[in-house]
């Protein structure tokens, strides 16, 4: 696979505030070419995409928003403000604001869940979809019900929904958590000191943790205890699972959050699917192996321009 090292002179990334679906949405942008939108997950913001933006700006005009409640984007106050229909509408409104043409969409973690929903419900907005370690929402719920490994891995969701966890992270604005989660990546250089400090600054902003955790509180996902039987009736019954745009999955195999079961099940529900496994990468492959991720994203998206 070719090496796609970043430019000798990295493209200048600008942050602009755009009115989107009633929000003031902070959007990082750079590059030239067809539009590509990058949706981050928890607990990141646009900077999780910086390594890829530095590598893809020669081919695409990149738009990486801080999603609802994150970093510099507006934080509506109610839990219900973070229901999936609002998150989907945010992404759809951002895409529509970029022009009449559909875009190439990339999503990671929670951003991947929203990206899948767009590909199911609003495929006219997309030319292609690339997923990095994220799950189709209905297949994820099915796996939580039916696959013991995924159910065990998903128990953390109820912790994130709790007021106790929010109180704990708010006690020091998440600084101890940052050391627990990111110290290895910081020491290895996978996260720069600048990005690490920017992440902490985003977490220190008033209301940041409430907003981020409200994504989990407002989500429909049911997390049974490990020994509980699967339900007889499911909220996913009768829903349209079909992903209606060409889809690529880039999968870090060392992911402790999502099991490969959510990738295997996707093959039955995608109109067109490419899957690439990265044995050395974990839950954030764009950070662990940005060269390979950039090459795969560029190569796939260019097929549909």
Secondary structure, 3 states (H helix, E strand, C coil): CCCCCCCCCCCCCEEEEEEECCEEEEEEEEECCEEEEEECCCCCCHHHHHHHHHHHCCCEEEEEECCCCCCCCCCCCCHHHHCHHHHHHHHHHHHHHCCCCCEEEEEECHHHHHHHHHHHHCHHHEEEEEEECCCCHHHHHHHHHHCHHHHHHCCHHHHHHCHHHHHHHHCCCCHHHHHHHHHHHHHHCCCCHHHHHHHHHHHHCCCHHHHHHHHHHHCCCCCCCCCCCCCCCCCCCCCCCCECCCEEEEEECCCCCCCCHHHHHHCCCECCEEEEEECCCCCCHHHHCHHHHHHHHHHHHHCCC
